């Protein structure tokens, strides 16, 4: 085996270790969410691959929904940020760090403080947090976005992010940008528009 062959094998082995770390972080996410009192699956008693009704008790309870696109965009953003901050680090390390950031957000998002913030500042009056399966699926959607950003041309990643944001915003009057605005600095005009008043 030549030097390049040995290097490639070493890189694959390191990637394998980072993927194991990533899997342990996600498993830890599920355990902590359970400890926080999150339900494993929808209280309806079944799991759907897709749930597209935003204003319903099933939102954020199944595997994928309209907010899955926001988590894919998280992956795009985390890839760009970590590539810029740590350009010489391995893909596996950057992926593990991105998963750590996403898991930290998922845990914060499902805390009483953030849940109440959503309910007070947005139209999500009936939001009581994600099911564990939905939260873990959100993290996996971020992983998908991260891998897409690593593999696709930059222009196509930017185009996809714009399509997701504009498309989801048009269809459900919410998206990642509006979600951040309404969490950080709620605007009554946006709240009324989201509620269909305007």
C-alpha positions in Angstrom: 0.0 0.0 0.0 1.4 3.4 -1.0 1.6 6.5 1.1 -1.6 7.9 -0.5 -3.4 4.6 0.2 -2.4 4.7 3.8 -3.5 8.4 4.1 -6.9 7.6 2.7 -7.3 4.7 5.0 -6.4 6.9 8.0 -8.9 9.5 6.9 -11.6 7.0 6.6 -10.8 5.6 10.1 -10.9 9.1 11.5 -14.2 9.9 9.8 -15.6 6.6 11.3 -14.6 7.8 14.8 -16.2 11.2 14.2 -19.4 9.5 13.0 -19.4 7.4 16.1 -19.1 10.6 18.2 -21.9 12.2 16.2 -24.1 9.2 16.8 -23.4 9.3 20.5 -24.3 13.1 20.6 -27.6 12.4 18.9 -28.4 9.5 21.2 -27.6 11.8 24.1 -30.0 14.3 22.6 -32.8 11.7 22.8 -32.0 10.8 26.3 -31.9 14.3 27.6 -35.1 15.2 25.8 -36.8 12.2 27.5 -35.4 13.4 30.9 -36.8 16.8 30.1 -40.3 15.3 29.8 -40.6 15.3 26.0 -42.8 12.5 24.6 -41.1 9.9 22.3 -43.8 10.2 19.6 -47.0 12.1 18.8 -49.6 11.6 21.5 -51.9 10.5 18.6 -50.1 7.2 19.0 -48.6 6.8 15.5 -45.7 8.3 13.4 -46.1 9.9 10.0 -43.2 10.5 7.6 -44.7 13.9 6.7 -47.2 16.2 8.6 -48.0 19.3 6.6 -50.7 21.0 8.8 -48.9 23.8 10.7 -51.7 24.9 12.9 -52.4 21.5 14.4 -51.5 19.4 17.4 -49.5 17.1 15.1 -47.1 19.8 14.1 -43.5 19.2 15.3 -44.6 15.7 16.4 -43.8 13.5 13.4 -40.7 12.9 11.4 -40.8 15.7 8.9 -42.9 18.9 8.5 -42.5 22.4 6.9 -39.9 23.3 9.5 -37.6 20.5 8.3 -36.5 22.8 5.5 -35.2 25.3 8.1 -33.1 22.6 9.7 -31.6 21.7 6.3 -30.7 25.4 6.0 -29.0 25.1 9.4 -26.8 22.5 7.8 -25.9 24.9 5.0 -25.1 27.6 7.4 -23.1 25.5 9.8 -21.0 24.1 7.0 -20.2 27.5 5.7 -19.4 28.8 9.2 -17.2 25.9 10.2 -15.4 25.8 6.9 -14.6 29.5 7.4 -13.6 29.2 11.1 -11.7 25.9 10.8 -10.7 25.4 7.2 -8.0 22.9 8.0 -10.1 20.7 10.3 -11.5 17.4 9.0 -15.0 17.0 7.6 -15.8 14.6 10.5 -14.8 17.0 13.2 -16.7 19.9 11.6 -19.8 17.6 11.2 -19.6 16.5 14.9 -19.3 20.2 16.0 -22.3 21.1 13.8 -24.3 18.3 15.3 -23.3 19.5 18.8 -24.6 23.0 18.0 -27.8 21.7 16.5 -28.4 19.4 19.5 -27.8 22.3 21.9 -30.4 24.4 20.0 -32.9 21.5 20.0 -32.5 21.1 23.8 -32.9 24.9 24.3 -35.9 25.0 21.9 -37.6 22.4 24.0 -37.0 24.1 27.3 -40.0 25.7 29.0 -38.4 29.2 28.5 -38.2 28.9 24.7 -41.6 27.1 24.4 -43.3 29.9 26.3 -41.5 32.5 24.2 -42.8 30.9 21.0 -46.3 30.8 22.5 -46.3 34.4 23.7 -44.5 36.0 20.8 -45.8 34.0 17.8 -49.0 32.5 16.5 -47.9 29.1 17.9 -50.4 29.2 20.8 -50.7 25.4 20.9 -47.0 24.7 20.7 -45.8 22.5 23.6 -42.5 21.4 22.2 -41.3 18.7 19.8 -41.6 15.0 20.2 -38.3 13.2 20.6 -38.6 11.6 17.1 -39.2 15.0 15.6 -36.3 16.7 17.4 -33.9 13.9 16.4 -35.2 14.1 12.8 -34.6 17.8 12.8 -30.9 17.1 13.8 -30.7 14.5 11.0 -32.1 17.1 8.5 -29.3 19.5 9.6 -26.8 16.6 8.9 -28.4 16.3 5.4 -28.0 20.0 4.8 -24.3 19.9 6.0 -23.5 17.0 3.6 -25.3 18.7 0.7 -23.3 21.9 1.3 -20.1 19.8 1.3 -21.0 18.1 -2.0 -22.9 20.6 -4.1 -21.6 23.8 -5.8 -22.0 26.9 -3.7 -24.4 28.5 -6.1 -26.8 25.5 -5.9 -26.7 25.5 -2.1 -27.6 29.3 -2.1 -30.3 28.7 -4.6 -31.8 25.8 -2.6 -31.7 28.0 0.6 -33.6 30.8 -1.2 -36.1 28.3 -2.7 -36.8 26.8 0.7 -37.1 30.2 2.5 -39.3 31.8 -0.2 -41.4 28.7 -0.9 -42.1 27.8 2.8 -42.7 31.4 3.6 -45.3 31.6 0.9 -47.0 28.4 1.7 -47.2 28.6 5.5 -46.3 32.3 6.3 -43.3 31.2 8.3 -39.7 30.2 7.6 -36.3 30.3 9.3 -35.9 34.0 8.9 -39.3 34.8 10.3 -38.8 32.3 13.0 -35.6 34.0 14.2 -37.2 37.5 14.0 -40.2 36.4 16.0 -38.1 34.7 18.6 -35.6 37.5 19.1 -37.8 40.6 18.5 -41.4 39.8 17.9 -43.2 42.2 15.5 -47.0 42.6 15.7 -47.3 43.2 12.0 -45.6 39.8 11.2 -47.7 38.1 13.9 -50.9 39.5 12.3 -49.8 38.5 8.8 -48.9 35.0 10.0 -52.4 34.7 11.6 -53.9 35.7 8.3 -55.3 39.0 9.6 -53.4 41.2 7.1 
